[in-house]
Amino acid sequence: MKTTVQRLALPENKRILMTSDIHGHADGLRAVLKKAGFSQEDILIIVGDLVEKGPQSLKTLRLVMDLCRTHTVYPLMGNVDLWRLEFLQSGNPERWREMAEYSFHAVEWWGGSLLHEMCAEVGRPLTRDTDIISLFPLIQRHFAPEIAFIAQLPTILETQRMIFVHGGIPHEDLAALQGTDAYPLLKFDDFYSAGLSFRKWIVVGHWPAVLYSRTYPVFSPLIDRERRIVSLDGACGVKREGQLNLLSIPSCESTDFTLYTWDHLPRITALDAQQPSSGEKARYIRWNDHAVQLLQKGEEMSQVLYHGQPMDVPTQYIFDHDGVLSCSDTTDYALEAAPGDEMYLILQLKNGCYVKKNSVSGWYYGRYEMNEVKKS
C-alpha cells in the first residue's frame, strides 16, 4: 500500500482527543470516551491499529465506523489494520490459510480474532475443520463495507500544528513521503529512540510507550516537548497490564494535555501506607530484553540473575523463549501508597501484589480490599 497524506485545517475552538492501538477493545474505547465526556462538539483522532490482539475486533471496527457517521472522527491506518486488509483483499488461498492459523493463536492469547468473529457472523464458525478456501469469498462479500472502510484509511494526517501517523516518519517533508511504501511509516519500531526532532508535533502509536521506560513500567503516553513527540500507545491488549490511553487538548493551538485511561484489570483500594523503593535502583525486565539466569526457584517468587544483578520475580513469569530462559515483563519497584489509594491488581501472591497505580506498575505489600466492579 502506498502512503496517503490527508491534510486538515482543524477549527480553533474545538477540543481535540487522540488515541491509538485500541486493538479490538470496543468496550474500552466506549468507556474512555465516556470518561473524557466525548461529544459531537469534539474532534477525535485515532492513530491506527483498530483490530486484533483483543476480543472485539469486528465490534471495534463497526464502532469506529458508526462514530465516523455521527461525530467528527479521523481514524488512520495502523500496521495491524494493513496486515488484516491485505489478507481480506487477497485472492491467494495460502494467505487465507495463514490468516486462519493466526486466528487460532489470537483466540488463545487474546480471546478473539477478526476472522473468528466474521466467520461466526456468517454462520460458519471457524474450526480446524473449516474449509477456509470455500468460506473466504463469502467473507469478502459479506464484509465488503468493513473492508472498504479499512482500505480508505490514510497513512498520515497533517493539521496546522500536528502530524499524526501510526509508527513514525523520518522527516516532515510529507510531499516526499506521499506515494511511497506505507509499511515503514506504520511499523516504525522504537521511533522515539531514533533521536529525531520536529517543528510540528508528531503523534504516534504502535510502539508501547512503556518500552521507553528504563527503571519501572510507565504506561502513560510519552510526551517530549523539546523534540515535539507524543507516543500514545498504552499497550492495550499487548501487555497483561496494558491500558487504553486517550489524550485531549482544549484546542488545536494548545499543548495542555489531559490524560484519560481505560483498564481491564480489577480494582483494589490500599488500606496501608507504603514508602516507594528507589526508582533509580529499580530493575525492569521488558520485552526484547528478558533473558535471565535462574539462581533459586521458589513456589511463588524465584531469584534470577538479570544483567548480572540478582532480582526476585514471579515464578509463573519465567518461561523458555527459543531455548533461552526468559521472564515476562516485571519490575522489583515498590510503589508509594497511602490508605485509600486505588490500584489495579495484576498479580496476587501470598506476600504481596503486583499492581498498577497512576499508570505505573510495581509491588504493594500492604492490606487492601477489592472494589466492586462498575459497569461502563
N, C-alpha and C positions, 0 to 999 in steps of 0.2 A: 504494500500500500504506500502511496505517495503522501508526503507531508502536505497538509492543507492548513492555511492560516486564516482564521476568522478575526476580523477587526471590528471593534465595538466601541462606540462612544457611550460611556456609562453616564446616566443622569447624576448631576452633582448632589442631589438631595435624597438619594436612595441608600438605604443600608445594604451592604454587600456581605453575604455569607459565603463561605468557601469550605468545601470538604473534599475528601478523596478516599479511594480504597474502601468502598462500602463492602465489597466482596460478599454479596449475597446476604446481607443483613437488613432486610426491609424494615423489620420492626425496630432495629436500632436507628435507622435513618428517620423513621417517623418520630421516635422518641427524642432524638437530639434536636430535630426541627421544632418539636413542641416545646422543648426546654428553652430554645432560643426565641420562641414566640414568632416563628416564621409566618409571614402573611403575604398577601398579594401586593403589599407595598414594598416588599424587599426584592432583592436580586440574589439568586442562588447560583453558584458556580461549582460544578462537580468535576474534579480534576482526575477523572478516569478510574478504571477498574470497578465497574459496577457489579460484575458477576464472579462466580466461583469462590472457593475457599470459605463457603458459608452455606447454610441450609435453605436459603430462599432466593436463589439466583433469578428465576423467572419472575417471582413476585417483586423483586427489587427492580428488575428491568422495566416491568409494567408500571410500577410506582413512579419511576423517573419519567416514563413516557406520559403518564397522567399529569404529573407536576408540570411538565413542559406545556401541556394544553391549558392548565388552569392558572399557572403562575409564571413569573419571569425566571426561567431556569436555563442555564447553559452547561450541558454536560459535554465532556471531552472524552476522547478515546484513551484507553489505557492499554498496556501491553497484553493483559489477560483478555480484555474485550476483543482486541485484534486477533488474538490466538483463537478465541471462540468463533469469531466471524469467519476466519479462514477455513475452519472446519465446516461450519454451517453452509458456506457457499461452495464448498469443494464438490467436485464430481468424481473424486478419487475414493474408491471403496476402501483402500488401505488406510486412508486418513479417517474414514468413518470408524473403522475398527480401532484405530488408535484413540479416537475420542471416547469410544465406548469403554476401552480398557482404563483410560484415565478416570472415567466417571465412577467406576467401581472403587478405585483408590480414593476419590474425592468423598464418596459417601462414607467410607470407613473413617477418614480423617476429619471431615468437616460436616458430616451429617446430611449432605446433599450435593447435587451437581445439576447444572443446567440441562444436560441431556436426560438425566433421570426424571426431572420434573416435566420436560417436554414429552417424553415417552408416556409418562403416567397420564398426562392430559389427553393424549390422543387414544387412550385406552389400550396401550401396548407396553406394559411395564417392562423396563429393561432388566433382563436377567442374562446369565451366561448362555442361555439357550436362544436368546432373541436373534432373529435374522436381521441384523442391522442393515444389510445391503438392501433388503426389500422395504425396510421401515424408513430409511433416510429420506427418500423422495417425499414421503408423507410429511415428515418433519419439516422439510423445506417449504412445502406448500402451506401447511397449517400455520407456521410461524413466520410467514413472509413479512408481515408488518414489523415484527420484532427484529428480524434480520436486517430489514431495510433501515430501521432506526439506528442500529449499531453502525451500519455502513456509512451513514452520513455524519457521524461524529467527527468534528475537526480535531486535528493534532494539536494546534496551538490557538489560544485565544489571546489577542492583544487588546488592551484597553489603554486609556490615557497614561496611566501610571504603573500598570501591572501587566505582566505576561504570565499566562497560565499554560503549563504543559505537564504531562504526567511524569515523565522521567527527568528531563532537563534539556538544556540547549547549550551548545558550545560557545555561542556568541549571540548578540542581539540583532544581527543582520538577518531578519526574518525573510526578506525577499530572496536571499541566497539559499535559505532552507526550504522555501516553497518548492514543491515538486520533487524533493529528494526522498530517499527511503525513510519512512516514518519510524521504523522499528528502533533505531538507535536513540531517538528522542523519547520514545515510550519506555524503553528499558535502559535508561542511563543509570546503571548501578553506582551507588556511593557518590552521587552527584555532588554533594556538599564538599566532599574530600578532594574534589578536583581543583579547589582553590580559586574558583572563578569569582569575579565581582561584576556587578551590573549597574547601569544607570537607572533603569526601571526595576521595580521589584519583580523577582522571578518566584512564582508559587508553584511548587511541585508536590507530587505524591510519590508513589512507587516504593521508595526505599524507606522502611520504617525509621522514624526519627530516633527511636530507642537505640538503633545500631550505632548512632553517633555518640552515645554515652560511653564514658570510659571508666567510671567508678561504680556507679549503680544505675539500674534501669530507669530512664525517664521517658514516659510515653507521650508527653505533651509535644506540640509542634516545636521544631527548632526555628527560632526567629533571629536572624543575623541582620541587624540594622546597618552595620557598616558595609557589608557585602550585598545587602538587599536581597536576601534569600529567605523564603519561608518553605520549610519542609513539613508537610501536613500529616503524613501517614502515621496513624496511631497503632498500626499492626493489627487492626481489627480482622479477626479470622486467621491471622498468620501466627500470632503468639498466644499462648494459653491465657495471658493476662492482657491481651491487646484491647484497645478501645477505639471507638469511632470519634475522631476529632472534628470539630466544626469551629472555625474562627469567624468572627464578624468584625466589621469596621463600620462606623456610623455613616460614612460616605466614601466615595472613591478618592477624595482628597486626603483622607485620614489614614494613619497607620496606628491608630489606637485600638489594638487588637483585644477582643474579648473571646475567651475560650469556653466552649460548651463541649461536654463529652457524654458518650453513652458507653456503658459497660454491662456485660452479660453476667458478671460474677455475683454471687450472693454477698450481701452487705452485713457487716458486723459493727457494733459500737464498742469502743475500748472502754474499759472500766478502771484501768490503772494508768499511771503516768510512766513514761519510758524515755530515757535520755538517748539521743542518737549516737551511734558509733561514729568514728572519724570517717567522713566521706573520702578524704584523701587516701586513707589506707584501705578502703573497701576494695574488694575484688569482684569482678563481674565477668562471668562466663557467658558468652553470647555466640550466636550463630556465626559460623565460619571461623571461629577461634575457640573451639570447645574440646580439644584433645586434653586428656588428663591421665595421670597415673594413679592407680588405686593404692593407698597406703594401708587403710584399715576399713573393712566393710562392716557396717552396723545394720540393725534391723530397720531403723528409720533414717538415720544420718550416717554418712560414711566420710572418711577423711581421704582427700585426694591431693595430689601434687599438681598445681596449675601454674605454669610459668615459673617453676622452681620454688613456689611457695605453698605450704600446706593450707588446705581450705576444707571446711566442712560443708557438704552438700547433701540434699535429699537422696537417699539410696535409689529411690524409684526414678530419679532423673538420669542415672548412669545407664549408658547403652553402648552398643557396638555400632560403629559407623564405618562400614567397609574395612573391617579388621582393625580399626583404631578405637580404643576405649575413649568414650566421649561423655559429655554431660550436657543436658539441656540447659537453656538459659536460666541462670540464677545468680544471686549475689550473697555475700555474707554481711551486707549492710543492715544495721538495726535502725529502724525508723524512729523518729521522735514522735511521741504520742502523749496525749492528755486525756483524762476521763471525758467521755462524750464524743471523742473523735470518731467520725465514720470512716470505715475502711472497707475494701473489697477483699474477700477471702479467696486466696489462690490455692493454698495447700494447708491442711490442718494436721499437725503432728502432736505427739504427747507433750513435748517440751516447748512448743511454740508454734506460731503460724506464719506462713509466708503470705504477705498481704500487699495491697496497694493502697496508698493514700495520696491524694492530690496528684495522681498520675505518676507517682514514684513507687517502685516495688522494693520491699525489704522485709525484715523479720520483726515480729511483735511477740513478746514473751509474757505479756500480762493477761489478765482475765478479760473476757468480753461476753457480749450477748448477741445472739443472732437477731437481725432485723426482720420484720415482716416483709414479705415480697409485695411490692407495689406494682400493679399493672400500669403500663404506659398508656 
